[in-house]
């Protein structure tokens, strides 16, 4: 039990080394996932398979250690579920099932990225900062959804008569609304009427806040976080 606690405790030297190994394996796993999509990957299928087996075996070992150390509290926690879902597709694919029907489960391997948050103080600070502003972000993104809908309705009435194919419904207009509000502007759908162009100008100005407001909230939360932590320590 002492060895298990040393491995699962990031405060010990053994735990820090174990964390770095897991961190490296997560990054390696994501790299292998990308390599597996290459057309030439057939030549390396055996190597990729054995690499995945080794990585999953170590992740399973980590999951078992943390389960033994913390019990059901860890099993049903956020990271406990993430750790389980990160290895589950591999074991499911070994069962007697049609593999074509579970290919979508391979995408769950991408949840291993969420494991990275546990192994770095910077990740934890960002995570805590998001937690501090989650209510503000929820309200903000709610307003964004409303704005997208209103803009879709507006551009529909402005452009429907001039471009009935491009703006044949409010739902079709939402593609223009999203692209304009996020300032992406693919250029595949654009207004040709004066009213439509005026609305586009307003949307582009408002679109600057799509990045500016969340960035400002997050920066403010990250600045306040360390100061509050220092006050608590005092």
Backbone as CSV, one residue per row, in Angstrom:
resi,resn,N_x,N_y,N_z,CA_x,CA_y,CA_z,C_x,C_y,C_z
1,UNK,0.824,-1.211,0.000,0.000,0.000,0.000,0.861,1.265,0.000
2,UNK,2.007,1.190,0.659,2.889,2.351,0.705,3.398,2.683,-0.692
3,UNK,3.758,1.620,-1.456,4.243,1.834,-2.815,3.145,2.438,-3.689
4,UNK,1.921,1.956,-3.503,0.791,2.471,-4.277,0.574,3.954,-3.986
5,UNK,0.627,4.318,-2.707,0.441,5.716,-2.334,1.549,6.586,-2.889
6,UNK,2.771,6.063,-2.922,3.885,6.823,-3.481,3.704,7.072,-4.973
7,UNK,3.181,6.063,-5.677,2.992,6.196,-7.114,1.849,7.145,-7.460
8,UNK,0.789,7.134,-6.672,-0.395,7.946,-6.976,-0.351,9.327,-6.348
9,UNK,0.665,9.593,-5.537,0.799,10.892,-4.876,1.806,11.743,-5.630
10,UNK,1.341,12.828,-6.216,2.224,13.696,-7.010,3.218,14.471,-6.164
11,UNK,3.060,14.436,-4.849,3.966,15.168,-3.969,5.271,14.408,-3.724
12,UNK,5.282,13.106,-3.993,6.489,12.297,-3.783,7.310,12.265,-5.070
13,UNK,8.614,11.973,-4.928,9.480,11.904,-6.108,9.062,10.755,-7.025
14,UNK,8.672,9.624,-6.413,8.203,8.484,-7.213,6.931,8.842,-7.966
15,UNK,6.034,9.532,-7.291,4.787,9.938,-7.926,5.011,10.907,-9.065
16,UNK,5.958,11.829,-8.899,6.234,12.797,-9.972,6.804,12.099,-11.202
17,UNK,7.685,11.120,-10.980,8.241,10.359,-12.106,7.142,9.575,-12.807
18,UNK,6.266,8.956,-12.005,5.154,8.191,-12.571,4.230,9.107,-13.370
19,UNK,3.971,10.299,-12.871,3.132,11.264,-13.576,3.755,11.655,-14.915
20,UNK,5.066,11.853,-14.930,5.742,12.232,-16.177,5.664,11.108,-17.203
21,UNK,5.779,9.877,-16.729,5.660,8.730,-17.642,4.267,8.683,-18.258
22,UNK,3.247,8.856,-17.418,1.868,8.848,-17.917,1.647,10.008,-18.883
23,UNK,2.186,11.158,-18.541,2.070,12.344,-19.395,2.648,12.063,-20.778
24,UNK,3.854,11.477,-20.801,4.507,11.162,-22.074,3.710,10.126,-22.863
25,UNK,3.140,9.150,-22.166,2.366,8.114,-22.836,1.063,8.661,-23.423
26,UNK,0.476,9.633,-22.762,-0.734,10.266,-23.302,-0.407,10.949,-24.628
27,UNK,0.677,11.715,-24.638,1.083,12.394,-25.869,1.430,11.390,-26.962
28,UNK,2.112,10.308,-26.571,2.465,9.266,-27.537,1.207,8.600,-28.093
29,UNK,0.243,8.369,-27.225,-1.010,7.749,-27.654,-1.735,8.614,-28.673
30,UNK,-1.757,9.925,-28.436,-2.411,10.836,-29.379,-1.667,10.875,-30.714
31,UNK,-0.346,10.786,-30.657,0.445,10.740,-31.884,0.157,9.462,-32.670
32,UNK,0.080,8.335,-31.967,-0.204,7.055,-32.615,-1.609,7.061,-33.231
33,UNK,-2.535,7.716,-32.548,-3.900,7.820,-33.079,-3.885,8.528,-34.426
34,UNK,-3.102,9.600,-34.520,-2.996,10.343,-35.778,-2.272,9.520,-36.848
35,UNK,-1.205,8.813,-36.458,-0.456,7.997,-37.414,-1.309,6.872,-37.974
36,UNK,-2.228,6.372,-37.159,-3.082,5.264,-37.580,-4.037,5.654,-38.703
37,UNK,-4.216,6.960,-38.916,-5.117,7.417,-39.977,-4.401,7.612,-41.314
38,UNK,-3.080,7.483,-41.328,-2.327,7.658,-42.569,-2.610,6.518,-43.536
39,UNK,-2.642,6.807,-44.830,-2.848,5.737,-45.818,-1.756,4.666,-45.755
40,UNK,-0.537,5.077,-45.390,0.583,4.137,-45.324,0.619,3.354,-44.020
41,UNK,-0.376,3.583,-43.146,-0.340,2.968,-41.810,-0.462,1.451,-41.844
42,UNK,-0.974,0.902,-42.953,-1.130,-0.555,-43.052,0.202,-1.269,-42.868
43,UNK,1.276,-0.637,-43.295,2.591,-1.266,-43.173,3.073,-1.325,-41.732
44,UNK,2.485,-0.460,-40.879,2.929,-0.401,-39.488,1.851,-0.880,-38.518
45,UNK,0.842,-1.611,-39.028,-0.281,-2.023,-38.190,0.187,-2.825,-36.984
46,UNK,1.105,-3.731,-37.193,1.572,-4.578,-36.081,2.267,-3.734,-35.024
47,UNK,3.121,-2.838,-35.479,3.845,-1.974,-34.537,2.884,-1.066,-33.787
48,UNK,1.914,-0.515,-34.498,0.924,0.359,-33.862,0.067,-0.413,-32.858
49,UNK,-0.286,-1.649,-33.224,-1.106,-2.463,-32.326,-0.376,-2.770,-31.032
50,UNK,0.874,-3.191,-31.144,1.636,-3.514,-29.930,1.918,-2.280,-29.089
51,UNK,2.124,-1.144,-29.730,2.308,0.113,-28.985,1.053,0.448,-28.199
52,UNK,-0.115,0.259,-28.847,-1.381,0.518,-28.166,-1.590,-0.446,-27.007
53,UNK,-1.204,-1.705,-27.187,-1.348,-2.700,-26.116,-0.525,-2.298,-24.899
54,UNK,0.715,-1.885,-25.132,1.598,-1.493,-24.019,1.045,-0.262,-23.309
55,UNK,0.618,0.730,-24.086,0.095,1.961,-23.492,-1.167,1.690,-22.689
56,UNK,-2.077,0.905,-23.239,-3.312,0.583,-22.532,-3.024,-0.221,-21.268
57,UNK,-2.044,-1.101,-21.344,-1.677,-1.895,-20.169,-1.186,-0.991,-19.032
58,UNK,-0.393,0.017,-19.374,0.110,0.937,-18.350,-1.020,1.816,-17.819
59,UNK,-1.888,2.289,-18.712,-3.041,3.077,-18.266,-3.966,2.250,-17.369
60,UNK,-4.119,0.977,-17.705,-4.945,0.093,-16.877,-4.309,-0.102,-15.506
61,UNK,-2.989,-0.251,-15.504,-2.245,-0.383,-14.246,-2.448,0.852,-13.379
62,UNK,-2.378,2.026,-14.013,-2.598,3.272,-13.280,-4.017,3.328,-12.732
63,UNK,-4.985,2.934,-13.552,-6.398,2.966,-13.126,-6.621,2.040,-11.933
64,UNK,-6.049,0.859,-11.983,-6.202,-0.103,-10.880,-5.550,0.439,-9.608
65,UNK,-4.353,1.033,-9.749,-3.662,1.593,-8.576,-4.498,2.672,-7.911
66,UNK,-5.047,3.576,-8.711,-5.837,4.671,-8.141,-7.141,4.154,-7.547
67,UNK,-7.695,3.115,-8.136,-8.919,2.521,-7.593,-8.641,1.872,-6.246
68,UNK,-7.513,1.168,-6.142,-7.140,0.539,-4.871,-6.883,1.591,-3.806
69,UNK,-6.231,2.690,-4.218,-5.860,3.729,-3.259,-7.067,4.535,-2.779
70,UNK,-8.000,4.858,-3.694,-9.092,5.768,-3.349,-10.471,5.125,-3.375
71,UNK,-10.577,3.929,-3.927,-11.851,3.222,-3.921,-12.884,3.840,-4.837
72,UNK,-14.152,3.711,-4.468,-15.265,4.168,-5.289,-15.268,5.685,-5.473
73,UNK,-14.655,6.403,-4.544,-14.590,7.862,-4.662,-13.870,8.249,-5.945
74,UNK,-12.823,7.494,-6.283,-12.094,7.752,-7.522,-12.857,7.189,-8.720
75,UNK,-13.405,5.996,-8.580,-14.083,5.321,-9.688,-15.178,6.173,-10.300
76,UNK,-15.952,6.851,-9.441,-17.085,7.636,-9.922,-16.765,9.130,-10.018
77,UNK,-15.502,9.478,-9.871,-15.107,10.874,-10.025,-14.959,11.204,-11.510
78,UNK,-14.782,12.498,-11.803,-14.634,12.927,-13.189,-13.441,12.252,-13.852
79,UNK,-12.276,12.308,-13.200,-11.083,11.728,-13.791,-11.116,10.207,-13.773
80,UNK,-11.815,9.631,-12.811,-11.981,8.187,-12.809,-12.746,7.714,-14.035
81,UNK,-13.817,8.443,-14.379,-14.597,8.101,-15.564,-13.799,8.346,-16.842
82,UNK,-13.022,9.436,-16.870,-12.183,9.724,-18.029,-11.154,8.618,-18.225
83,UNK,-10.509,8.195,-17.140,-9.505,7.138,-17.225,-10.115,5.839,-17.725
84,UNK,-11.323,5.529,-17.268,-11.993,4.305,-17.699,-12.367,4.375,-19.176
85,UNK,-12.945,5.510,-19.602,-13.355,5.657,-20.994,-12.160,5.682,-21.945
86,UNK,-10.991,6.083,-21.437,-9.789,6.150,-22.271,-9.264,4.761,-22.620
87,UNK,-9.519,3.773,-21.771,-9.020,2.418,-22.029,-10.127,1.461,-22.465
88,UNK,-11.375,1.837,-22.236,-12.491,0.946,-22.515,-12.597,0.514,-23.978
89,UNK,-12.412,1.408,-24.968,-12.544,0.982,-26.375,-11.631,-0.177,-26.733
90,UNK,-10.432,-0.201,-26.171,-9.490,-1.277,-26.486,-10.034,-2.624,-26.035
91,UNK,-10.564,-2.687,-24.813,-11.064,-3.956,-24.285,-12.376,-4.365,-24.950
92,UNK,-13.193,-3.377,-25.305,-14.449,-3.695,-25.994,-14.157,-4.313,-27.358
93,UNK,-13.126,-3.811,-28.033,-12.782,-4.315,-29.368,-12.273,-5.743,-29.339
94,UNK,-11.891,-6.243,-28.152,-11.421,-7.619,-28.035,-12.567,-8.609,-27.904
95,UNK,-13.784,-8.081,-27.654,-14.939,-8.954,-27.466,-15.461,-9.501,-28.784
96,UNK,-16.376,-10.428,-28.685,-16.966,-11.043,-29.875,-18.105,-10.149,-30.370
97,UNK,-17.734,-9.060,-31.029,-18.715,-8.120,-31.577,-18.246,-7.688,-32.953
98,UNK,-19.134,-7.113,-33.704,-18.788,-6.584,-35.017,-17.957,-5.320,-34.825
99,UNK,-16.691,-5.381,-35.160,-15.789,-4.260,-34.909,-16.222,-3.007,-35.658
100,UNK,-16.904,-3.178,-36.785,-17.333,-2.006,-37.540,-18.322,-1.160,-36.744
101,UNK,-19.073,-1.802,-35.871,-20.095,-1.075,-35.106,-19.513,-0.304,-33.935
102,UNK,-18.264,-0.580,-33.563,-17.688,0.106,-32.406,-16.506,0.983,-32.787
103,UNK,-16.337,1.233,-34.084,-15.223,2.094,-34.484,-15.347,3.483,-33.881
104,UNK,-16.588,3.903,-33.679,-16.801,5.236,-33.099,-16.216,5.313,-31.707
105,UNK,-16.124,4.154,-31.001,-15.571,4.158,-29.647,-14.081,4.506,-29.648
106,UNK,-13.443,4.333,-30.789,-12.020,4.677,-30.849,-11.805,6.168,-30.600
107,UNK,-12.827,6.955,-30.914,-12.712,8.391,-30.667,-12.588,8.688,-29.183
108,UNK,-13.056,7.757,-28.339,-12.938,7.969,-26.895,-11.480,8.000,-26.459
109,UNK,-10.598,7.466,-27.306,-9.175,7.545,-26.974,-8.721,8.993,-26.861
110,UNK,-9.426,9.875,-27.571,-9.069,11.294,-27.506,-9.333,11.879,-26.130
111,UNK,-10.149,11.180,-25.311,-10.391,11.648,-23.948,-9.122,11.587,-23.110
112,UNK,-8.119,10.879,-23.614,-6.852,10.843,-22.873,-6.241,12.227,-22.755
113,UNK,-6.634,13.133,-23.668,-6.155,14.508,-23.549,-6.621,15.131,-22.244
114,UNK,-7.814,14.731,-21.777,-8.336,15.268,-20.524,-7.493,14.825,-19.341
115,UNK,-6.780,13.705,-19.505,-5.913,13.232,-18.421,-4.723,14.165,-18.202
116,UNK,-4.403,14.952,-19.246,-3.245,15.841,-19.129,-3.429,16.868,-18.027
117,UNK,-4.700,17.245,-17.778,-4.974,18.290,-16.793,-4.470,17.909,-15.411
118,UNK,-4.462,16.609,-15.124,-4.072,16.152,-13.794,-2.577,16.310,-13.542
119,UNK,-1.778,16.331,-14.621,-0.340,16.223,-14.460,0.426,17.528,-14.648
120,UNK,-0.230,18.645,-14.478,0.494,19.905,-14.584,-0.184,20.999,-13.799
121,UNK,0.596,21.784,-13.062,0.031,22.867,-12.253,-0.602,23.938,-13.134
122,UNK,-0.009,24.173,-14.316,-0.565,25.182,-15.218,-1.952,24.761,-15.697
123,UNK,-2.106,23.487,-16.039,-3.415,22.976,-16.431,-4.426,23.161,-15.311
124,UNK,-3.972,22.874,-14.089,-4.887,22.983,-12.948,-5.317,24.426,-12.732
125,UNK,-4.405,25.375,-12.927,-4.756,26.791,-12.758,-5.788,27.225,-13.798
126,UNK,-5.594,26.769,-15.047,-6.560,27.100,-16.091,-7.908,26.462,-15.781
127,UNK,-7.869,25.214,-15.317,-9.110,24.511,-14.964,-9.857,25.250,-13.857
128,UNK,-9.126,25.696,-12.847,-9.750,26.425,-11.738,-10.279,27.779,-12.197
129,UNK,-9.531,28.412,-13.126,-9.980,29.707,-13.645,-11.298,29.554,-14.398
130,UNK,-11.406,28.502,-15.209,-12.670,28.247,-15.906,-13.786,27.980,-14.911
131,UNK,-13.449,27.290,-13.811,-14.456,27.018,-12.793,-14.963,28.301,-12.150
132,UNK,-14.088,29.288,-11.988,-14.479,30.547,-11.355,-15.415,31.374,-12.237
133,UNK,-15.297,31.213,-13.557,-16.088,32.055,-14.458,-17.130,31.239,-15.236
134,UNK,-17.423,30.032,-14.786,-18.336,29.177,-15.548,-19.730,29.791,-15.683
135,UNK,-20.193,30.488,-14.641,-21.523,31.098,-14.733,-21.533,32.236,-15.743
136,UNK,-20.485,33.052,-15.724,-20.397,34.150,-16.686,-20.299,33.624,-18.117
137,UNK,-19.518,32.550,-18.308,-19.385,31.969,-19.638,-20.703,31.369,-20.112
138,UNK,-21.430,30.737,-19.197,-22.722,30.153,-19.566,-23.689,31.231,-20.055
139,UNK,-23.733,32.355,-19.309,-24.602,33.466,-19.719,-24.142,34.044,-21.060
140,UNK,-22.835,34.211,-21.202,-22.287,34.794,-22.426,-22.603,33.933,-23.642
141,UNK,-22.351,32.627,-23.544,-22.604,31.750,-24.691,-24.098,31.604,-24.953
142,UNK,-24.901,31.742,-23.908,-26.345,31.776,-24.113,-26.745,32.978,-24.958
143,UNK,-26.145,34.134,-24.666,-26.405,35.341,-25.456,-25.914,35.186,-26.890
144,UNK,-24.793,34.488,-27.067,-24.264,34.254,-28.411,-25.248,33.433,-29.240
145,UNK,-25.821,32.397,-28.609,-26.803,31.567,-29.317,-28.010,32.407,-29.740
146,UNK,-28.481,33.271,-28.831,-29.607,34.155,-29.155,-29.227,35.101,-30.288
147,UNK,-28.011,35.651,-30.238,-27.552,36.580,-31.270,-27.459,35.890,-32.632
148,UNK,-26.982,34.655,-32.650,-26.892,33.903,-33.902,-28.277,33.703,-34.503
149,UNK,-29.226,33.386,-33.648,-30.600,33.176,-34.135,-31.187,34.477,-34.686
150,UNK,-31.033,35.561,-33.938,-31.586,36.843,-34.392,-30.931,37.300,-35.695
151,UNK,-29.617,37.102,-35.800,-28.920,37.483,-37.023,-29.383,36.627,-38.200
152,UNK,-29.654,35.337,-37.936,-30.137,34.449,-38.997,-31.494,34.901,-39.508
153,UNK,-32.360,35.297,-38.586,-33.679,35.802,-38.977,-33.530,37.096,-39.768
154,UNK,-32.649,37.980,-39.281,-32.450,39.268,-39.943,-31.917,39.122,-41.357
155,UNK,-30.884,38.291,-41.532,-30.298,38.140,-42.867,-31.241,37.388,-43.798
156,UNK,-32.072,36.534,-43.239,-33.063,35.831,-44.060,-34.028,36.815,-44.706
157,UNK,-34.544,37.747,-43.917,-35.486,38.721,-44.450,-34.799,39.735,-45.367
158,UNK,-33.512,39.981,-45.113,-32.781,40.936,-45.955,-32.404,40.333,-47.312
159,UNK,-32.076,39.041,-47.331,-31.482,38.436,-48.525,-32.340,37.380,-49.214
160,UNK,-33.429,36.945,-48.594,-34.202,35.841,-49.160,-34.701,36.140,-50.572
161,UNK,-35.220,37.339,-50.805,-35.743,37.676,-52.133,-34.627,37.784,-53.169
162,UNK,-33.460,38.293,-52.754,-32.346,38.473,-53.688,-31.596,37.166,-53.946
163,UNK,-31.493,36.314,-52.914,-30.774,35.047,-53.027,-31.602,33.910,-52.422
164,UNK,-32.656,33.497,-53.081,-33.541,32.484,-52.508,-32.886,31.131,-52.310
165,UNK,-31.845,30.820,-53.071,-31.178,29.524,-52.917,-30.217,29.533,-51.729
166,UNK,-29.468,30.612,-51.561,-28.495,30.694,-50.470,-29.175,30.926,-49.128
167,UNK,-30.251,31.697,-49.116,-30.957,32.027,-47.875,-32.417,31.555,-47.990
168,UNK,-32.580,30.265,-48.221,-33.932,29.741,-48.426,-34.692,29.532,-47.129
169,UNK,-34.001,29.570,-45.979,-34.669,29.441,-44.684,-33.786,30.042,-43.608
170,UNK,-34.343,30.195,-42.425,-33.564,30.702,-41.289,-32.442,29.733,-40.943
171,UNK,-32.716,28.439,-41.066,-31.698,27.445,-40.746,-30.521,27.513,-41.721
172,UNK,-30.813,27.739,-43.004,-29.731,27.908,-43.973,-28.955,29.198,-43.691
173,UNK,-29.637,30.216,-43.214,-28.988,31.495,-42.910,-28.071,31.399,-41.696
174,UNK,-28.281,30.388,-40.867,-27.444,30.244,-39.666,-25.982,29.995,-40.009
175,UNK,-25.711,29.350,-41.159,-24.320,29.132,-41.556,-23.618,30.475,-41.778
176,UNK,-24.308,31.390,-42.485,-23.743,32.729,-42.663,-23.578,33.417,-41.322
177,UNK,-24.571,33.279,-40.432,-24.545,33.952,-39.144,-23.369,33.495,-38.300
178,UNK,-23.134,32.189,-38.265,-22.016,31.640,-37.465,-20.681,32.082,-38.045
179,UNK,-20.532,31.984,-39.372,-19.269,32.378,-40.010,-18.977,33.859,-39.819
180,UNK,-20.007,34.669,-39.872,-19.821,36.116,-39.729,-19.537,36.502,-38.284
181,UNK,-20.299,35.905,-37.360,-20.113,36.258,-35.952,-18.749,35.839,-35.439
182,UNK,-18.225,34.739,-35.937,-16.896,34.282,-35.515,-15.788,34.901,-36.361
183,UNK,-16.158,35.806,-37.263,-15.239,36.524,-38.163,-14.430,35.577,-39.047
184,UNK,-14.929,34.376,-39.298,-14.243,33.439,-40.191,-14.430,33.874,-41.638
185,UNK,-15.698,34.077,-42.015,-15.995,34.591,-43.343,-15.481,33.738,-44.479
186,UNK,-16.045,32.535,-44.642,-15.598,31.640,-45.712,-15.850,32.228,-47.097
187,UNK,-16.864,33.073,-47.239,-17.125,33.705,-48.515,-18.015,32.918,-49.439
188,UNK,-18.494,31.741,-48.995,-19.367,30.947,-49.848,-20.792,31.496,-49.855
189,UNK,-21.180,32.182,-48.769,-22.493,32.820,-48.687,-22.275,34.245,-48.193
190,UNK,-22.720,35.221,-48.964,-22.513,36.615,-48.575,-23.693,37.459,-49.067
191,UNK,-23.961,38.575,-48.399,-25.108,39.418,-48.762,-24.812,40.271,-49.989
192,UNK,-25.864,40.590,-50.722,-25.717,41.457,-51.898,-26.588,42.698,-51.784
193,UNK,-27.499,42.712,-50.825,-28.365,43.880,-50.642,-27.729,44.849,-49.652
194,UNK,-28.179,46.101,-49.698,-27.652,47.104,-48.771,-27.965,46.733,-47.321
195,UNK,-29.208,46.306,-47.050,-29.607,45.940,-45.694,-28.793,44.749,-45.199
196,UNK,-28.562,43.794,-46.096,-27.782,42.621,-45.714,-26.341,42.968,-45.394
197,UNK,-25.758,43.858,-46.172,-24.377,44.272,-45.929,-24.264,45.098,-44.652
198,UNK,-25.274,45.911,-44.383,-25.277,46.689,-43.148,-25.356,45.759,-41.934
199,UNK,-26.211,44.747,-42.030,-26.314,43.770,-40.946,-25.000,43.004,-40.783
200,UNK,-24.353,42.689,-41.884,-23.058,41.994,-41.829,-22.014,42.844,-41.117
201,UNK,-21.997,44.142,-41.404,-21.057,45.052,-40.737,-21.269,45.024,-39.223
202,UNK,-22.536,45.103,-38.793,-22.845,45.070,-37.356,-22.396,43.745,-36.744
203,UNK,-22.660,42.638,-37.460,-22.285,41.323,-36.956,-20.772,41.165,-36.843
204,UNK,-20.043,41.725,-37.796,-18.582,41.647,-37.749,-18.027,42.405,-36.543
205,UNK,-18.610,43.571,-36.258,-18.177,44.335,-35.085,-18.467,43.552,-33.807
206,UNK,-19.679,42.997,-33.732,-20.041,42.197,-32.558,-19.193,40.936,-32.465
207,UNK,-18.762,40.436,-33.641,-17.977,39.211,-33.658,-16.642,39.338,-32.937
208,UNK,-16.109,40.548,-32.872,-14.852,40.751,-32.149,-14.980,40.370,-30.677
209,UNK,-16.181,40.533,-30.129,-16.388,40.208,-28.719,-16.443,38.712,-28.471
210,UNK,-16.653,37.931,-29.529,-16.708,36.475,-29.371,-15.392,35.947,-28.801
211,UNK,-14.298,36.568,-29.232,-12.984,36.183,-28.709,-12.590,37.051,-27.525
212,UNK,-12.889,38.339,-27.607,-12.418,39.283,-26.593,-13.023,39.036,-25.214
213,UNK,-14.334,38.805,-25.148,-14.990,38.664,-23.836,-14.522,37.424,-23.082
214,UNK,-14.570,36.202,-23.682,-14.075,35.028,-22.937,-12.607,35.155,-22.563
215,UNK,-11.803,35.726,-23.468,-10.373,35.892,-23.169,-10.179,36.817,-21.976
216,UNK,-10.952,37.910,-21.937,-10.851,38.840,-20.817,-11.289,38.211,-19.507
217,UNK,-12.379,37.444,-19.547,-12.864,36.776,-18.331,-11.833,35.780,-17.816
218,UNK,-11.261,35.000,-18.736,-10.280,33.994,-18.330,-9.021,34.645,-17.787
219,UNK,-8.550,35.702,-18.456,-7.343,36.394,-17.987,-7.570,36.987,-16.602
220,UNK,-8.732,37.578,-16.379,-9.056,38.158,-15.077,-9.089,37.093,-13.993
221,UNK,-9.699,35.934,-14.313,-9.787,34.846,-13.329,-8.415,34.294,-12.995
222,UNK,-7.531,34.205,-13.986,-6.188,33.671,-13.740,-5.337,34.645,-12.934
223,UNK,-5.570,35.953,-13.124,-4.831,36.947,-12.343,-5.297,36.942,-10.893
224,UNK,-6.614,36.834,-10.689,-7.160,36.844,-9.337,-6.848,35.561,-8.579
225,UNK,-6.745,34.432,-9.305,-6.547,33.138,-8.660,-5.333,33.078,-7.763
226,UNK,-4.117,33.372,-8.288,-2.928,33.332,-7.448,-3.000,34.277,-6.251
227,UNK,-3.605,35.469,-6.465,-3.694,36.429,-5.357,-4.599,35.894,-4.251
228,UNK,-5.705,35.288,-4.641,-6.609,34.730,-3.640,-5.941,33.587,-2.893
229,UNK,-5.134,32.798,-3.664,-4.428,31.693,-3.011,-3.432,32.192,-1.999
230,UNK,-2.745,33.331,-2.324,-1.797,33.897,-1.374,-2.504,34.414,-0.142
231,UNK,-3.693,35.043,-0.323,-4.442,35.549,0.820,-4.896,34.419,1.749
232,UNK,-5.293,33.270,1.127,-5.714,32.134,1.941,-4.544,31.585,2.750
233,UNK,-3.358,31.570,2.107,-2.187,31.051,2.835,-1.821,31.964,3.990
234,UNK,-2.009,33.282,3.787,-1.689,34.232,4.880,-2.667,34.069,6.030
